[in-house]
Amino acid sequence: MRWFPKGYGGQRRDPEQVKREGWHEQGVLAVSADDGRLTWPERELVRQLGEKLYGPRPSAKEARHG
């Protein structure tokens, strides 16, 4: 059997599992502003935090280049 470093080979982890492990192990939170599990005030808080840290998202009307 060949040994692979963590993240290489083997089975691919579910994206939700990656997010959960990131939170538990690193304190990193990855959440979509459109996550249906959140209430409207929670989604709005996520949007506001994202804009504060990274700036506004391009609107759907704007063309994406690159």
ABEGO torsion letter per residue (X at the ends): XBBBBBGBEEBBBBAAAAAAAAAAAAGBBBBBAABAABBAAAAAAAAAAAAAAAEBBBBAABBBBX
